[in-house]
Amino acid sequence: MALLFKSDVDDPVAWERALKRLIPELDFRVWPETGPLAEIEAALVWRPEPGDLKRYPNLKFIASLGAGVDNILSDPALPEVPITRIVDPDMAVQMSEFALLHVLDFHRQMPAYRSQQKERRWQALPQPRAAERTVGIMGLGQLGSDLAGKLAGGAERLCPSNPDIVAQLHLAVQDELTVSLQDVLLRRTGLGTSGCQGLDCAEAIGARMAQLLGWSPRRLAAELDAYQAYVARSHRFKTP
């Protein structure tokens, strides 16, 4: 079977390698090097040019490289063949994380703060509680449902006795490139300087970070030990 690959953003070498592990005899062709048009039986595409898919008289199916197929269905000359799309759990996770990032960015008034930064001025802005925000999601398919779950869980407190929420941890790891437990507890949130100094929730937050960053059990234990040692050292300077 000859398959035509067309995408300006995806790596054809990686796709050919992966598909040939499953179908060794696959004739993998990368657009515009199509070869004889009548030999193309399948198309794996992202944003094909309108009218291009109609050129292959023996096309049996079209597979979208993305989660959606709007870029294919908008073709007025689309051939009448089955259309499939990729269902990848990791894609839903990445898309919902991206959406969560921007929801939190708006919630914390970061666009206004960035404008202030350009003007070299500082004015504290109101910071409403996450539970007071209403976020609308247009559609609860695979992507929308994953985002809804993250938004609902994102408002959960990291520590019962402090206002910092789970979404702040996601923002710190995914956007601010935080890689240590001490950074989260002492700089990205106020937990390390609160009454409990983060000791009540360090293990739970460390477990969340381990999941987000792919830490091994040894790395997680080292992060917890380092933070607990830091807190112990800070107690030496307290007066009776």
C-alpha positions in Angstrom: 0.0 0.0 0.0 1.2 3.5 -0.9 0.6 6.2 1.8 1.1 9.9 1.2 2.3 12.0 4.0 1.7 15.8 3.9 2.4 18.2 6.8 4.4 21.3 7.3 4.8 20.8 11.1 5.2 17.0 11.6 8.4 15.0 11.1 8.0 12.6 8.2 11.1 10.6 9.2 9.7 9.8 12.6 6.3 8.9 11.2 7.8 6.6 8.5 9.9 4.8 11.1 7.0 4.3 13.4 4.6 3.1 10.7 7.1 0.7 9.1 7.6 -1.0 12.4 4.0 -2.0 12.2 3.7 -2.3 8.4 7.2 -3.2 7.0 6.0 -3.3 3.4 4.4 0.2 3.5 5.3 2.4 0.6 5.7 5.7 2.5 5.7 8.8 0.2 6.2 12.4 1.3 4.4 15.2 -0.6 5.1 16.6 -3.1 7.1 13.5 -4.2 3.9 11.5 -4.7 4.9 9.2 -7.5 2.1 7.9 -9.7 -1.1 9.4 -8.3 -3.1 6.2 -8.9 -0.9 4.2 -6.5 -1.8 6.4 -3.5 -4.4 4.5 -1.3 -4.1 6.4 2.0 -3.3 9.9 3.0 -1.9 11.0 6.4 -2.2 14.7 6.3 -2.4 18.1 8.1 -3.8 21.1 6.3 -3.7 19.7 2.8 -4.2 22.2 -0.1 -7.8 22.4 -1.2 -8.4 20.0 -4.1 -5.2 18.1 -3.6 -6.8 14.9 -2.1 -9.1 14.6 -5.1 -6.2 14.0 -7.4 -5.7 10.4 -6.1 -8.3 8.2 -7.9 -7.7 5.1 -5.7 -7.6 6.9 -2.3 -9.3 4.6 0.3 -9.1 6.7 3.4 -7.7 9.9 4.9 -6.1 10.2 8.3 -5.8 13.6 10.0 -2.5 14.2 11.9 -4.2 16.4 14.4 -7.0 15.9 16.9 -9.5 17.8 14.6 -10.5 17.3 11.0 -11.9 20.8 10.2 -8.9 21.5 8.0 -9.9 18.5 5.8 -13.7 18.9 5.8 -13.4 22.5 4.6 -12.1 21.3 1.3 -15.0 21.7 -1.2 -13.5 19.0 -3.5 -13.0 16.5 -0.7 -13.3 12.9 -2.0 -16.0 10.7 -0.5 -13.8 8.3 1.5 -13.6 7.5 5.3 -11.8 10.1 7.4 -10.1 9.3 10.7 -8.2 11.3 13.3 -5.5 10.6 15.8 -6.7 9.9 19.3 -3.7 10.4 21.5 -4.2 10.8 25.3 -1.0 12.8 25.5 -2.3 15.3 22.9 -5.3 15.9 25.1 -3.1 16.4 28.1 -0.8 18.9 26.3 -3.7 20.9 24.8 -5.5 21.1 28.1 -2.3 22.1 29.9 -1.9 24.9 27.4 -5.4 26.1 27.9 -5.0 25.9 31.7 -1.9 28.0 31.5 -3.7 30.8 29.8 -6.7 30.6 32.0 -4.4 31.0 35.0 -2.4 33.8 33.2 -5.7 35.7 32.8 -6.9 35.0 36.3 -3.7 36.3 37.9 -4.0 39.5 35.7 -0.6 38.7 34.0 -1.4 40.6 30.8 -1.9 43.8 32.8 1.3 43.2 34.8 3.2 42.7 31.6 1.9 46.0 30.3 3.0 47.6 33.5 6.4 46.1 33.1 6.8 47.6 29.7 5.9 51.0 31.1 8.3 50.5 34.1 5.7 51.0 36.7 4.1 48.9 39.4 0.5 48.9 40.6 -0.9 46.0 42.6 -4.1 44.6 41.1 -7.0 42.8 42.8 -6.5 39.0 43.0 -9.8 37.2 43.2 -10.0 33.7 44.5 -10.0 30.9 41.8 -13.4 29.6 43.1 -14.9 33.0 42.3 -14.1 32.7 38.6 -16.4 31.0 36.0 -14.7 29.5 33.0 -16.8 28.5 30.0 -15.7 25.5 27.8 -17.2 25.2 24.3 -17.6 21.5 24.0 -16.8 18.6 26.3 -15.2 16.2 23.9 -11.8 14.5 24.6 -10.0 17.9 24.9 -12.7 19.8 26.7 -13.4 17.1 29.3 -9.7 16.9 30.1 -9.5 20.6 30.5 -12.6 20.7 32.7 -11.1 18.1 35.0 -7.9 20.2 35.3 -9.8 23.4 36.0 -11.9 21.8 38.7 -8.9 20.2 40.3 -6.7 23.3 39.7 -8.7 25.3 42.3 -7.9 22.7 45.0 -5.6 24.1 47.6 -2.0 22.8 47.8 -2.2 23.1 51.6 -5.4 23.3 53.6 -4.2 26.2 55.7 -2.9 28.3 52.8 -4.6 29.9 49.8 -2.2 28.7 47.1 -3.8 26.3 44.6 -2.8 23.4 42.4 -3.0 25.5 39.2 -0.2 27.6 40.6 2.0 24.5 40.7 1.2 23.6 37.1 2.0 27.1 36.0 5.3 27.1 37.9 6.4 23.8 36.3 5.1 24.2 32.8 5.6 27.9 32.1 8.2 29.1 34.6 10.3 26.0 34.3 10.5 25.3 38.0 12.5 22.1 38.7 12.9 21.9 42.5 10.6 21.6 45.4 12.3 24.4 47.3 11.6 26.8 44.4 7.9 26.0 44.5 7.6 26.3 48.3 9.8 29.3 48.8 9.4 31.4 45.6 6.5 30.4 43.5 4.1 30.1 46.4 3.9 31.4 49.9 3.9 28.0 51.5 7.5 28.0 52.7 7.0 31.3 54.6 3.6 30.3 56.1 3.0 29.0 59.6 3.7 25.4 58.7 6.7 26.4 56.4 5.3 23.9 53.9 6.1 20.9 56.0 2.4 19.9 56.2 2.2 19.6 52.4 5.7 19.1 51.1 5.3 15.4 50.5 2.0 15.9 48.6 3.4 18.7 46.5 6.6 16.7 45.9 4.4 13.8 44.6 2.6 16.1 42.2 5.9 17.5 40.9 7.3 14.0 40.5 4.3 13.2 38.2 4.7 16.4 36.2 8.4 16.2 35.8 9.0 12.5 35.7 11.0 12.2 38.9 12.2 8.9 40.1 11.5 7.8 43.7 15.1 8.6 44.5 14.9 12.1 43.1 11.6 12.8 45.0 13.2 11.6 48.3 16.3 13.8 47.6 14.0 16.9 47.0 12.1 16.3 50.3 15.3 15.7 52.2 16.8 19.0 50.8 13.7 21.0 51.7 13.4 19.5 55.2 17.1 20.2 55.8 16.6 23.9 54.7 13.7 24.3 57.2 15.8 22.8 60.0 18.6 25.2 59.2 16.2 28.1 59.3 15.2 27.2 62.9 18.7 27.7 64.2 18.3 31.5 63.7 15.1 31.7 65.7 15.3 33.3 69.1 13.5 31.6 72.0 
